[in-house]
């Protein structure tokens, strides 16, 4: 497998700034959060904790992950991450957001680790990939959750986050415009949801780009009732 080819294909985040910000909500007690600071997290999950990080500078088998992944946050919360397989696309993997040769550039925070849903190797740009959706289930319901979000090879898109309770009832549906680029400048949009009660048992990340892979940065979690507004 040609790592140089993989780097060229994966590094396809390209973008244009979208000034207009909009959101849609359901009439629920959940609140849409658009910055990590306003989420007020007290816990986090960095994707390098999954134990495999794709490094384009190191020859060898790709560091692919299963389509259902069990992870643990810094404070010990169990998180299951899953997405449906897509024929022709790779399994998901984690990469470090950095310039070559040891990283792949996207518009997340520099040196952040990005969970990427997979792409179709050998295809021309824009490279088809696995659009997800990416589903995160929590061992114990939380007050809030969020992450930076981007879409491969897609200058502009609409991003969505849906929140569910322990009975799989939809308690929040939110969206906003997003953009992507190959500049590791921390400009990727943030999608978060917060509730006054610890009733968020599952969230789903997805985008309007039907045939493009998605990526999320470090997962931020609110597991305690006292947090910043």
C-alpha positions in Angstrom: 0.0 0.0 0.0 1.4 3.3 -1.1 1.6 5.7 1.9 2.4 8.7 -0.3 -0.8 8.0 -2.3 -2.7 7.8 1.0 -1.3 11.1 2.2 -2.3 12.8 -1.1 -5.8 11.4 -0.9 -6.4 12.0 2.8 -5.0 15.5 2.8 -7.9 16.7 0.7 -9.5 19.0 3.2 -10.0 22.2 1.3 -12.0 25.1 2.2 -13.6 28.5 2.1 -14.8 30.6 5.1 -18.5 30.7 5.6 -19.6 33.8 7.4 -23.3 33.0 7.8 -24.0 30.9 10.9 -27.3 29.2 11.4 -28.8 26.4 13.5 -31.9 24.4 13.8 -33.2 22.9 17.0 -36.0 20.7 18.3 -38.2 21.9 21.1 -36.1 20.0 23.7 -34.3 20.9 27.0 -31.0 20.5 25.2 -28.9 23.4 24.1 -26.7 23.7 21.0 -23.1 24.6 21.8 -20.8 26.0 19.1 -17.5 26.4 21.0 -15.5 24.1 23.2 -15.2 26.9 25.8 -18.9 27.3 26.2 -19.4 23.6 26.6 -17.5 23.7 29.9 -16.2 20.2 29.8 -14.6 18.4 32.7 -13.5 15.3 30.8 -12.1 14.4 27.4 -11.1 11.7 25.0 -8.1 12.0 22.7 -8.3 9.5 19.9 -4.6 8.5 20.2 -5.8 6.6 23.3 -7.2 4.0 20.9 -3.7 2.8 20.5 -3.3 3.1 16.7 -2.3 6.3 14.8 -1.7 6.4 11.1 1.7 7.9 10.3 2.3 8.4 6.5 6.1 8.6 7.1 6.3 5.1 8.4 6.0 2.1 6.0 3.9 -0.8 7.0 0.3 -1.9 7.4 -2.2 1.0 7.9 -3.4 1.5 11.4 -7.0 0.7 10.7 -9.6 0.4 13.5 -12.8 -1.7 13.8 -16.1 -0.3 12.8 -17.1 -0.5 16.5 -14.6 0.8 18.9 -14.6 0.8 22.7 -12.7 3.8 24.3 -12.3 5.3 27.8 -12.2 9.0 28.6 -9.6 10.5 30.9 -12.0 10.3 33.8 -12.9 6.6 33.1 -16.2 7.0 31.1 -16.8 4.2 28.6 -17.5 5.4 25.1 -18.5 3.2 22.2 -17.8 4.6 18.7 -19.4 3.0 15.7 -20.1 3.6 12.0 -21.5 1.4 9.2 -19.0 0.0 6.8 -19.1 1.3 3.2 -18.1 -1.0 0.4 -14.9 0.2 -1.3 -13.8 2.5 1.6 -11.2 1.7 4.2 -12.0 1.1 7.9 -11.7 4.2 10.2 -8.4 5.4 11.4 -6.8 8.1 13.6 -4.3 10.6 12.3 -2.3 13.4 13.9 -3.2 16.9 12.5 0.2 18.2 11.4 2.2 18.9 8.3 3.9 16.1 6.4 5.8 13.9 6.7 4.6 12.7 10.1 1.0 14.1 10.0 -1.9 14.9 7.7 -3.0 18.5 7.6 -6.6 19.5 8.2 -8.2 22.5 9.9 -8.3 21.0 13.4 -6.0 22.2 16.3 -2.3 21.6 15.5 -1.2 18.1 16.8 -4.8 17.2 17.7 -5.6 13.5 16.9 -8.5 13.2 14.5 -10.8 10.2 14.2 -11.5 9.7 10.4 -14.2 7.5 9.0 -12.3 6.1 6.0 -11.9 6.7 2.3 -11.6 5.0 -1.1 -7.9 4.6 -1.9 -6.8 5.2 -5.5 -9.8 7.4 -6.3 -9.2 10.9 -7.8 -9.8 14.1 -5.8 -12.5 14.7 -4.5 -11.9 11.3 -2.9 -15.1 9.3 -2.1 -15.2 8.1 1.5 -17.3 6.8 4.3 -19.8 9.5 5.3 -20.8 7.7 8.5 -22.8 8.6 10.4 -20.5 8.4 13.4 -22.4 7.2 16.6 -21.1 7.6 20.1 -22.8 5.8 23.0 -21.8 6.5 26.6 -21.7 3.9 29.4 -23.4 6.5 31.6 -25.5 9.4 30.3 -23.7 12.8 30.3 -24.7 16.5 30.7 -22.9 17.5 27.5 -20.6 16.4 24.7 -19.0 18.0 21.7 -16.1 17.9 19.2 -14.6 19.8 16.3 -15.8 18.5 13.0 -14.8 18.6 9.3 -15.5 16.8 6.0 -12.8 15.5 3.6 -12.5 17.2 0.2 -15.6 19.4 0.8 -15.1 23.2 0.9 -18.5 23.8 2.5 -21.1 21.6 4.0 -23.8 21.4 6.7 -22.9 19.5 9.8 -25.4 17.8 12.2 -25.3 16.5 15.7 -28.3 14.5 17.1 -28.6 13.7 20.8 -30.6 10.8 22.2 -31.6 9.6 25.7 -31.1 6.1 27.1 -34.3 5.0 25.4 -33.0 6.1 22.0 -35.5 9.0 22.0 -34.3 12.1 20.1 -33.8 15.0 22.6 -31.9 17.4 20.4 -31.2 18.0 16.7 -28.8 20.7 15.6 -27.0 21.9 12.5 -24.7 24.6 11.3 -22.6 25.4 8.1 -19.0 24.1 8.1 -15.9 24.5 6.1 -12.7 22.6 5.6 -9.1 23.3 4.6 -5.6 21.9 4.8 -4.4 24.5 7.3 -3.9 23.1 10.8 -5.2 26.4 12.3 -8.0 25.2 14.7 -10.7 26.7 12.5 -12.8 23.5 12.2 -16.3 24.1 13.5 -17.4 22.8 16.9 -20.6 20.8 17.4 -21.8 20.3 20.9 -24.9 19.6 22.9 -25.6 20.2 26.6 -28.5 19.4 28.9 -29.5 20.4 32.4 -29.8 16.8 33.3 -27.4 13.8 32.6 -29.7 12.4 29.9 -27.5 12.4 26.9 -26.8 8.7 26.3 -25.9 8.9 22.6 -24.9 11.4 20.0 -24.6 11.1 16.2 -22.3 13.2 14.0 -23.0 13.4 10.2 -22.9 15.9 7.3 -24.7 16.9 4.2 -21.9 15.5 2.0 -23.4 12.1 1.1 -20.2 10.5 -0.3 -17.4 12.1 1.8 -15.6 11.0 4.9 -15.9 12.9 8.1 -13.5 13.6 11.0 -13.8 14.7 14.6 -11.2 16.0 16.9 -10.8 15.5 20.7 -14.1 14.6 22.3 -15.2 17.0 25.1 -17.5 15.7 27.8 -19.5 17.2 30.7 -20.1 14.5 33.3 -20.7 16.7 36.4 -23.7 19.0 37.1 -21.5 22.0 37.9 -20.0 23.4 34.7 -19.4 26.8 33.1 -22.1 28.5 31.0 
